[in-house]
Amino acid sequence: LCCKPTNTVGLEFISHGMNHVEGGWPKDIDHENMEQTIRFRKKAGKNEAYISSILQLGSVMELCIRQNNAIDKYEQYFEDEEEEEENHNAPYAKTMNVLRDPHQVKRTVTSLSWSPDRGRKLAAAYSSVVFQQTSQLSTDSYIWDIEKPSIPEMVLKPPSPLVCLEYNPRVSYTLMGGCYNGQVAYWDTRRGCQTVAYSSVEHSHKDPVYKVIWLQSKTGTDAFSASTDGQVLWWDVRKLSEPTERLILDLSKEGNLGGALGGISLEFEITMPTKFMVGTEEGLIISCNRKAKTPAEKIVCTYDGHRGSVYAVQRNPFLPKNFLTVGDWCARIWSEDIKESSIINTKNGVSELMDACWSPVRPSVFFTVKMNGVLDIWDILFNQSDPTLSVKVCDGGLYSIRVEENGRLVACGSEKGEATLLEISSGLSVPQKNEKSLMFERETKREKILMGRQREIRLKERCRSEQSREEEVVREDGEESPQELLARAEKDFYSMVEVELKRRRKGKDLIEV
């Protein structure tokens, strides 16, 4: 007990911290953007104060570095024994939670996105995939806390049902969504469930927005979207009234919207900031270059991928030249350098494939979901003809899939409004020894063989064309064609036969006389 009360000054305590994931980069530098980090290093290396301090501290630090390198204090004598033993077990996937649409009339989970802050939250877009049914259903979409699956953490209120929804990879509290009516909307979860801004109808897409992707920029406010109206639009969320840039997917390169192909999937890899790919309703994959000078030059090439819509396209995060596509009844893996055909494709199944994605931790593993409710996990380094693991997730069709950043949790969205969380075994979610180098070596050999075969075919065709051209030149010089020679030989033969018959008749007449 206090024997005498005393008035003291109240102090307010505030906790600050910094996450040194990749050094102490300035706030306006994105450490995941290779170009920005290289540019900053070059700029810092030319600073006179930096050069003089390095020269002064170099001799002091050299002694410390030598002491540290004298003994490898980080050496592990029993490396990954338990982990290797566990990896030999049969692969499995177990259901952790099921996040159900709270509304009475269930809607399809058309898109999923994990939050960048250690995957604690999952954003899910809900809309009807049946034409002209959206007016009867709720427009709400949700953000779920995976540790509290009974009720959504936040209800998002878009102007129209959301077809796609994406977290900003740099800022965990901002999201962007594409609506059924063609608009794009932007949320800041610190401000609540209502949209901060959304695009005007007259400057938006004319069809549902099937995919939005955030771009890696200094401001972290740039994104782009694709729709079946044949347009790819670029946005700055600080001013969503109209797009900053526009590309019409017209292969004739005339910019005619009436002849444009409908975009239904998008791909963007941060290590290739100028390139992106669009999967179309017509089964083509269009490779584009954003930095081209004219709209016609932005469409670089096409890949004839599938018989139906290309529902997903994604580059391998470890081997960016290889990319995965899904459409009709199979999945295909392509090499950017070989446009004629895919380098790997799965067998055609009974049920249609709706979505796919690569594992973020293993170069050879990818996931596909089907209309019969089955999740297939493929390890192409182990087996290319059949999936390593097939799991029946639900009775209805699966429309979307997304893998959490560390590769252990998989979220699958169904047509019955359920987002199922599955935990996969460590054998499928832990990087294997030399996996990347083995994968790269094998795919490089495959590409070289295929390219050699294509060169051989082209050489044969060139030889044939040159031979036919030489024959035409000879024919023009006066020599007879093979058909003419055959006709002349046939004529000579019949004339010789006729002469022989006349000679025999004459001989016979002389004998009779």
C-alpha positions as CSV (number, residue, x, y, z in Angstrom):
1,L,0.0,0.0,0.0
2,C,1.1,3.6,-0.7
3,C,1.4,5.7,2.4
4,K,1.3,9.0,0.6
5,P,-0.3,9.7,-2.8
6,T,1.7,11.7,-5.4
7,N,0.7,13.1,-8.8
8,T,3.1,11.9,-11.5
9,V,3.3,12.8,-15.2
10,G,1.6,10.3,-17.4
11,L,3.7,8.9,-20.2
12,E,2.5,7.4,-23.5
13,F,4.5,4.5,-24.8
14,I,4.6,3.7,-28.5
15,S,6.2,0.6,-29.9
16,H,8.1,0.9,-33.3
17,G,9.9,-1.7,-35.2
18,M,11.5,-2.5,-38.6
19,N,11.4,-5.7,-40.5
20,H,14.9,-6.3,-41.9
21,V,14.0,-9.0,-44.4
22,E,16.5,-7.8,-47.0
23,G,18.7,-5.2,-45.5
24,G,17.7,-1.7,-44.6
25,W,16.4,-0.4,-47.9
26,P,14.8,3.1,-48.2
27,K,11.0,3.2,-48.0
28,D,10.6,4.0,-51.7
29,I,12.8,1.0,-52.8
30,D,11.0,-2.3,-53.2
31,H,13.6,-5.0,-52.2
32,E,11.8,-7.6,-54.4
33,N,12.3,-5.5,-57.5
34,M,15.6,-6.4,-59.0
35,E,15.9,-3.4,-61.2
36,Q,15.3,-0.9,-58.3
37,T,17.8,-2.6,-56.0
38,I,20.6,-2.7,-58.7
39,R,20.0,0.9,-59.6
40,F,20.1,2.0,-55.9
41,R,23.4,0.0,-55.3
42,K,25.0,1.7,-58.3
43,K,23.9,5.1,-57.1
44,A,25.2,4.4,-53.5
45,G,28.5,3.0,-54.8
46,K,29.3,6.4,-56.5
47,N,28.7,8.4,-53.3
48,E,32.0,10.0,-52.2
49,A,31.1,9.6,-48.5
50,Y,30.4,5.9,-49.0
51,I,33.7,5.4,-50.8
52,S,35.8,7.2,-48.2
53,S,34.1,5.3,-45.3
54,I,34.6,2.0,-47.0
55,L,38.3,2.7,-47.5
56,Q,38.7,3.6,-43.8
57,L,36.8,0.7,-42.5
58,G,38.1,-1.9,-44.9
59,S,41.3,-2.7,-43.1
60,V,39.5,-3.0,-39.7
61,M,36.7,-5.2,-41.1
62,E,39.2,-7.5,-43.0
63,L,40.6,-8.8,-39.7
64,C,37.1,-9.5,-38.4
65,I,36.1,-11.3,-41.6
66,R,39.2,-13.5,-41.5
67,Q,38.4,-14.4,-37.9
68,N,34.8,-15.3,-38.8
69,N,35.9,-17.4,-41.8
70,A,38.5,-19.3,-39.8
71,I,35.9,-21.8,-38.4
72,D,32.5,-22.5,-39.9
73,K,30.4,-22.0,-36.8
74,Y,27.2,-22.6,-38.8
75,E,28.1,-26.1,-40.0
76,Q,25.4,-28.7,-39.4
77,Y,26.7,-32.2,-38.7
78,F,23.4,-33.9,-38.8
79,E,21.6,-32.0,-41.6
80,D,17.9,-32.7,-42.1
81,E,17.9,-36.3,-41.0
82,E,14.4,-36.2,-39.6
83,E,13.2,-34.1,-42.6
84,E,14.6,-36.6,-45.1
85,E,13.0,-39.5,-43.2
86,E,9.6,-37.8,-43.3
87,N,9.9,-37.0,-47.0
88,H,10.0,-40.7,-47.8
89,N,6.5,-41.2,-46.5
90,A,3.5,-41.3,-48.8
91,P,2.3,-37.8,-49.8
92,Y,-1.0,-36.6,-48.2
93,A,-3.3,-33.6,-47.9
94,K,-5.5,-33.1,-44.9
95,T,-8.4,-30.6,-44.6
96,M,-7.7,-27.9,-41.9
97,N,-10.8,-25.7,-42.3
98,V,-13.8,-25.0,-44.5
99,L,-14.8,-21.3,-44.9
100,R,-18.5,-21.2,-45.9
101,D,-20.4,-18.4,-47.6
102,P,-22.7,-17.0,-44.8
103,H,-25.5,-16.2,-47.2
104,Q,-28.4,-18.6,-47.6
105,V,-28.0,-18.7,-51.4
106,K,-24.5,-19.9,-52.0
107,R,-22.3,-18.4,-54.7
108,T,-19.1,-19.6,-56.4
109,V,-15.7,-18.7,-55.0
110,T,-14.3,-17.3,-58.2
111,S,-11.0,-16.0,-56.8
112,L,-8.7,-16.4,-53.8
113,S,-5.8,-14.3,-52.5
114,W,-3.5,-14.8,-49.5
115,S,-2.4,-11.8,-47.5
116,P,1.4,-11.0,-47.7
117,D,1.7,-10.9,-43.9
118,R,2.6,-14.6,-43.3
119,G,-0.7,-15.8,-44.8
120,R,-2.9,-15.3,-41.8
121,K,-5.8,-13.9,-43.9
122,L,-7.5,-15.1,-47.1
123,A,-9.5,-12.9,-49.4
124,A,-12.2,-14.6,-51.4
125,A,-14.4,-13.2,-54.2
126,Y,-17.9,-14.5,-54.6
127,S,-20.1,-14.3,-57.6
128,S,-22.4,-16.3,-59.8
129,V,-20.9,-17.9,-62.9
130,V,-24.4,-18.4,-64.4
131,F,-25.4,-15.7,-66.8
132,Q,-28.1,-13.2,-65.6
133,Q,-28.3,-14.6,-62.1
134,T,-26.2,-11.9,-60.4
135,S,-29.1,-9.6,-59.8
136,Q,-30.8,-12.1,-57.4
137,L,-27.7,-12.7,-55.3
138,S,-25.7,-10.7,-52.7
139,T,-22.7,-8.7,-53.9
140,D,-20.6,-9.2,-50.7
141,S,-17.1,-10.8,-50.7
142,Y,-15.1,-11.6,-47.6
143,I,-11.7,-11.5,-45.9
144,W,-11.2,-14.5,-43.6
145,D,-8.9,-15.0,-40.7
146,I,-7.9,-18.7,-41.1
147,E,-7.7,-19.1,-37.3
148,K,-11.3,-18.0,-36.9
149,P,-13.2,-19.8,-39.7
150,S,-16.7,-19.4,-38.2
151,I,-17.3,-15.8,-39.4
152,P,-15.6,-13.5,-41.9
153,E,-13.2,-10.9,-40.4
154,M,-14.4,-8.3,-42.9
155,V,-17.2,-8.0,-45.4
156,L,-16.3,-6.2,-48.6
157,K,-19.0,-4.1,-50.3
158,P,-18.3,-3.8,-54.1
159,P,-20.5,-1.9,-56.6
160,S,-21.1,-5.3,-58.4
161,P,-20.3,-8.9,-57.5
162,L,-16.5,-9.5,-57.5
163,V,-15.1,-12.0,-60.1
164,C,-11.5,-11.5,-58.9
165,L,-9.7,-10.1,-55.9
166,E,-6.0,-9.5,-55.2
167,Y,-4.0,-8.4,-52.2
168,N,-1.3,-5.9,-52.8
169,P,2.0,-7.8,-52.3
170,R,3.7,-4.8,-50.9
171,V,0.9,-3.4,-48.7
172,S,-1.1,-6.0,-46.7
173,Y,-4.1,-3.7,-46.1
174,T,-4.9,-2.8,-49.7
175,L,-6.8,-4.9,-52.2
176,M,-8.1,-4.5,-55.7
177,G,-11.0,-6.4,-57.3
178,G,-12.6,-6.8,-60.7
179,C,-16.4,-6.7,-60.9
180,Y,-19.0,-8.5,-62.9
181,N,-20.1,-5.3,-64.6
182,G,-16.6,-4.4,-65.8
183,Q,-15.6,-1.9,-63.1
184,V,-12.5,-2.3,-60.9
185,A,-12.6,-1.4,-57.2
186,Y,-10.0,-0.6,-54.5
187,W,-10.1,-1.2,-50.7
188,D,-8.0,0.0,-47.8
189,T,-9.0,-2.3,-44.9
190,R,-8.0,0.3,-42.3
191,R,-10.9,2.4,-43.6
192,G,-13.5,-0.3,-43.4
193,C,-15.6,-2.5,-45.7
194,Q,-16.6,0.2,-48.3
195,T,-14.6,0.8,-51.4
196,V,-12.1,3.7,-51.3
197,A,-12.5,4.2,-55.0
198,Y,-13.8,2.5,-58.1
199,S,-13.6,3.1,-61.8
200,S,-16.4,4.9,-63.8
201,V,-18.6,2.7,-65.9
202,E,-17.9,4.6,-69.1
203,H,-14.1,4.1,-68.8
204,S,-14.2,0.5,-67.5
205,H,-14.4,-2.8,-69.2
206,K,-17.6,-3.8,-70.9
207,D,-17.6,-7.4,-69.7
208,P,-16.7,-9.1,-66.4
209,V,-13.1,-8.5,-65.2
210,Y,-11.6,-11.9,-64.8
211,K,-8.2,-11.0,-63.5
212,V,-6.4,-8.1,-61.8
213,I,-2.7,-8.0,-61.0
214,W,-0.7,-5.5,-58.9
215,L,2.5,-4.2,-60.6
216,Q,5.8,-3.7,-58.9
217,S,6.3,0.1,-58.8
218,K,7.8,2.6,-56.5
219,T,4.4,3.9,-55.3
220,G,2.8,0.4,-55.1
221,T,-0.4,1.8,-56.5
222,D,-0.3,0.4,-60.1
223,A,-2.3,-2.5,-61.4
224,F,-3.7,-3.9,-64.6
225,S,-6.8,-5.9,-65.5
226,A,-8.1,-8.2,-68.3
227,S,-11.7,-8.8,-69.5
228,T,-13.5,-10.7,-72.2
229,D,-14.3,-7.4,-73.9
230,G,-10.9,-7.7,-75.5
231,Q,-9.1,-5.0,-73.5
232,V,-6.2,-4.9,-71.0
233,L,-6.3,-1.8,-68.9
234,W,-3.7,-0.2,-66.6
235,W,-4.8,1.6,-63.5
236,D,-3.4,3.9,-60.8
237,V,-5.6,3.4,-57.7
238,R,-4.9,7.0,-56.6
239,K,-7.0,8.0,-59.7
240,L,-9.4,5.3,-60.8
241,S,-11.7,7.5,-62.8
242,E,-10.0,6.3,-66.0
243,P,-7.2,3.9,-67.0
244,T,-3.7,5.2,-67.5
245,E,-3.1,2.9,-70.5
246,R,-5.0,0.6,-72.8
247,L,-4.2,-2.4,-75.0
248,I,-6.7,-4.0,-77.4
249,L,-6.1,-7.7,-78.0
250,D,-6.5,-7.6,-81.8
251,L,-4.1,-10.0,-83.5
252,S,-4.4,-8.1,-86.8
253,K,-2.7,-5.2,-84.8
254,E,-5.2,-2.7,-86.2
255,G,-6.6,-1.9,-82.8
256,N,-10.1,-3.0,-83.8
257,L,-12.2,-3.9,-80.7
258,G,-14.7,-5.8,-82.7
259,G,-12.0,-8.3,-83.8
260,A,-10.3,-8.5,-80.4
261,L,-9.8,-11.7,-78.4
262,G,-11.4,-11.9,-74.9
263,G,-8.9,-12.1,-72.1
264,I,-9.8,-14.5,-69.3
265,S,-6.5,-14.9,-67.4
266,L,-3.4,-12.8,-66.8
267,E,0.2,-13.4,-65.9
268,F,3.0,-11.0,-64.7
269,E,6.3,-12.0,-63.2
270,I,8.3,-9.3,-61.2
271,T,11.6,-10.6,-62.6
272,M,10.3,-9.7,-66.1
273,P,8.8,-6.3,-65.5
274,T,8.2,-5.4,-69.2
275,K,6.5,-8.7,-70.1
276,F,3.1,-10.1,-69.5
277,M,0.8,-12.8,-70.9
278,V,-2.9,-13.1,-71.5
279,G,-5.0,-16.3,-71.8
280,T,-8.0,-15.9,-74.1
281,E,-11.4,-17.4,-74.5
282,E,-10.3,-18.7,-77.9
283,G,-7.6,-20.9,-76.5
284,L,-4.6,-18.7,-77.4
285,I,-1.9,-17.4,-75.1
286,I,-0.8,-13.9,-76.1
287,S,2.7,-12.8,-75.1
288,C,3.0,-9.0,-74.8
289,N,5.7,-6.3,-74.2
290,R,4.4,-3.3,-72.3
291,K,7.3,-1.1,-73.1
292,A,6.9,-1.3,-76.9
293,K,6.4,2.1,-78.6
294,T,3.2,1.4,-80.5
295,P,0.1,-0.8,-79.6
296,A,0.8,-3.0,-82.6
297,E,4.3,-3.8,-81.3
298,K,3.0,-4.7,-77.8
299,I,1.6,-8.0,-79.1
300,V,4.8,-10.0,-79.6
301,C,3.6,-13.6,-80.3
302,T,0.9,-16.2,-79.6
303,Y,0.9,-19.8,-78.5
304,D,-1.9,-22.1,-79.7
305,G,-2.7,-23.6,-76.4
306,H,-6.1,-25.2,-75.9
307,R,-9.4,-26.1,-77.5
308,G,-11.3,-23.9,-75.0
309,S,-10.8,-20.9,-72.7
310,V,-7.4,-20.6,-71.0
311,Y,-8.5,-20.4,-67.4
312,A,-5.0,-19.9,-65.9
313,V,-1.5,-19.0,-67.1
314,Q,1.5,-18.6,-64.7
315,R,5.3,-18.6,-65.1
316,N,7.4,-20.9,-63.0
317,P,8.8,-18.8,-60.2
318,F,12.2,-20.6,-60.4
319,L,12.4,-21.0,-64.2
320,P,10.5,-18.0,-65.6
321,K,11.0,-19.1,-69.2
322,N,8.7,-22.0,-68.6
323,F,5.0,-21.3,-67.9
324,L,1.9,-23.3,-67.1
325,T,-1.5,-23.1,-68.8
326,V,-4.9,-24.8,-68.1
327,G,-7.8,-25.1,-70.4
328,D,-10.3,-27.8,-71.7
329,W,-9.3,-31.1,-70.1
330,C,-5.5,-30.8,-69.7
331,A,-2.7,-28.7,-68.3
332,R,0.3,-27.8,-70.5
333,I,3.8,-26.5,-69.7
334,W,5.5,-24.3,-72.3
335,S,8.9,-22.9,-73.0
336,E,9.0,-19.3,-74.1
337,D,11.5,-20.1,-76.9
338,I,9.3,-22.9,-78.5
339,K,6.1,-21.5,-79.8
340,E,4.9,-24.5,-82.0
341,S,3.9,-26.8,-79.1
342,S,4.1,-27.3,-75.4
343,I,7.0,-29.2,-73.9
344,I,4.9,-31.1,-71.4
345,N,1.1,-31.8,-71.3
346,T,-1.0,-33.9,-69.0
347,K,-3.4,-36.6,-70.4
348,N,-7.0,-35.4,-71.2
349,G,-9.2,-36.2,-68.3
350,V,-13.0,-36.8,-68.0
351,S,-13.6,-33.6,-66.0
352,E,-12.7,-30.1,-67.1
353,L,-9.8,-28.2,-65.5
354,M,-10.7,-24.8,-64.1
355,D,-7.5,-23.4,-62.4
356,A,-3.9,-24.2,-61.7
357,C,-0.8,-22.7,-60.1
358,W,2.8,-23.5,-59.4
359,S,4.2,-24.3,-55.9
360,P,6.1,-21.2,-54.5
361,V,8.8,-23.4,-52.9
362,R,9.3,-26.4,-55.3
363,P,10.1,-25.8,-59.0
364,S,8.7,-29.1,-60.2
365,V,5.3,-29.1,-58.3
366,F,2.1,-27.6,-59.6
367,F,-1.6,-27.9,-58.6
368,T,-4.8,-28.2,-60.7
369,V,-8.5,-28.3,-59.7
370,K,-11.4,-29.9,-61.6
371,M,-15.1,-29.6,-62.1
372,N,-15.6,-33.0,-60.3
373,G,-14.2,-31.5,-57.0
374,V,-10.7,-33.1,-57.2
375,L,-7.4,-31.4,-56.4
376,D,-4.5,-32.9,-58.3
377,I,-0.9,-32.3,-57.2
378,W,1.8,-33.0,-59.8
379,D,5.5,-33.5,-59.4
380,I,6.9,-33.6,-62.9
381,L,10.4,-34.4,-61.7
382,F,9.0,-37.7,-60.3
383,N,6.1,-38.5,-62.7
384,Q,4.7,-36.7,-65.8
385,S,1.9,-39.0,-66.8
386,D,-0.1,-39.1,-63.5
387,P,-0.5,-36.8,-60.5
388,T,1.5,-37.6,-57.4
389,L,-1.6,-37.0,-55.2
390,S,-5.3,-36.7,-56.0
391,V,-7.7,-35.5,-53.3
392,K,-11.5,-35.3,-53.4
393,V,-12.1,-31.9,-51.8
394,C,-15.9,-31.5,-52.2
395,D,-18.9,-32.9,-54.1
396,G,-19.3,-29.8,-56.4
397,G,-16.9,-28.3,-58.9
398,L,-13.7,-26.5,-57.8
399,Y,-13.2,-23.1,-59.6
400,S,-10.1,-21.5,-58.0
401,I,-6.9,-22.4,-56.1
402,R,-4.1,-20.5,-54.4
403,V,-1.1,-21.7,-52.5
404,E,0.2,-19.9,-49.4
405,E,3.7,-18.4,-49.7
406,N,5.5,-21.1,-47.7
407,G,3.9,-23.8,-49.8
408,R,2.2,-25.7,-46.9
409,L,-1.4,-24.4,-47.1
410,V,-3.6,-24.7,-50.2
411,A,-6.9,-22.9,-50.5
412,C,-9.5,-24.3,-53.0
413,G,-12.7,-22.4,-53.9
414,S,-15.9,-24.4,-54.9
415,E,-19.1,-23.6,-56.7
416,K,-21.0,-24.2,-53.5
417,G,-19.4,-21.2,-51.8
418,E,-16.8,-23.1,-49.8
419,A,-13.2,-22.2,-49.5
420,T,-11.4,-25.3,-48.2
421,L,-8.0,-25.1,-46.5
422,L,-5.7,-28.1,-46.9
423,E,-2.3,-28.8,-45.4
424,I,0.0,-30.9,-47.7
425,S,2.8,-33.1,-46.6
426,S,6.4,-31.9,-46.3
427,G,7.4,-34.1,-49.2
428,L,5.4,-31.8,-51.5
429,S,6.1,-28.5,-49.6
430,V,9.8,-28.7,-48.7
431,P,12.5,-27.9,-51.3
432,Q,14.4,-31.0,-52.4
433,K,18.2,-31.2,-52.8
434,N,19.4,-30.0,-56.3
435,E,15.8,-29.9,-57.5
436,K,16.1,-26.6,-59.3
437,S,19.4,-27.6,-61.0
438,L,17.9,-31.0,-62.1
439,M,14.8,-29.4,-63.3
440,F,16.7,-26.7,-65.3
441,E,19.1,-29.3,-66.7
442,R,16.3,-31.6,-67.9
443,E,14.2,-28.8,-69.4
444,T,17.3,-27.3,-71.1
445,K,18.0,-30.7,-72.7
446,R,14.4,-31.1,-73.8
447,E,14.4,-27.6,-75.3
448,K,17.6,-28.3,-77.2
449,I,16.3,-31.6,-78.6
450,L,13.0,-30.0,-79.7
451,M,14.8,-27.0,-81.2
452,G,17.2,-29.4,-83.1
453,R,14.2,-31.4,-84.4
454,Q,12.5,-28.2,-85.6
455,R,15.7,-27.0,-87.3
456,E,16.0,-30.4,-89.0
457,I,12.3,-30.1,-90.3
458,R,12.9,-26.6,-91.5
459,L,16.1,-27.7,-93.3
460,K,14.3,-30.5,-95.0
461,E,11.5,-28.1,-96.1
462,R,14.1,-25.7,-97.4
463,C,15.9,-28.5,-99.4
464,R,12.6,-29.6,-100.9
465,S,11.7,-26.0,-101.9
466,E,15.2,-25.5,-103.4
467,Q,14.9,-28.8,-105.3
468,S,11.5,-27.9,-106.7
469,R,12.9,-24.5,-107.7
470,E,15.8,-26.1,-109.5
471,E,13.5,-28.4,-111.4
472,E,11.4,-25.5,-112.5
473,V,14.6,-23.7,-113.7
474,V,15.7,-26.8,-115.7
475,R,12.2,-27.1,-117.2
476,E,12.4,-23.4,-118.2
477,D,15.7,-24.1,-120.0
478,G,14.1,-26.5,-122.4
479,E,14.3,-29.9,-120.7
480,E,11.2,-32.0,-120.5
481,S,9.3,-32.6,-117.2
482,P,9.0,-36.2,-115.9
483,Q,5.4,-36.4,-117.1
484,E,6.5,-35.4,-120.6
485,L,9.3,-37.9,-120.6
486,L,6.9,-40.7,-119.6
487,A,4.4,-39.7,-122.3
488,R,7.2,-39.7,-124.9
489,A,8.6,-43.0,-123.8
490,E,5.1,-44.5,-123.9
491,K,4.6,-43.2,-127.4
492,D,7.9,-44.5,-128.6
493,F,7.1,-47.9,-127.1
494,Y,3.8,-48.2,-129.0
495,S,5.4,-47.0,-132.2
496,M,8.1,-49.7,-131.9
497,V,5.4,-52.4,-131.2
498,E,3.5,-51.2,-134.3
499,V,6.7,-51.4,-136.5
500,E,7.4,-54.9,-135.2
501,L,3.8,-56.1,-136.0
502,K,4.1,-54.7,-139.5
503,R,7.4,-56.5,-140.0
504,R,6.0,-59.8,-138.9
505,R,2.9,-59.5,-141.1
506,K,5.2,-58.7,-144.1
507,G,7.4,-61.8,-143.4
508,K,4.3,-64.0,-143.1
509,D,3.0,-62.8,-146.5
510,L,6.4,-63.7,-148.1
511,I,6.3,-67.2,-146.8
512,E,2.8,-67.8,-148.1
513,V,3.9,-66.7,-151.6
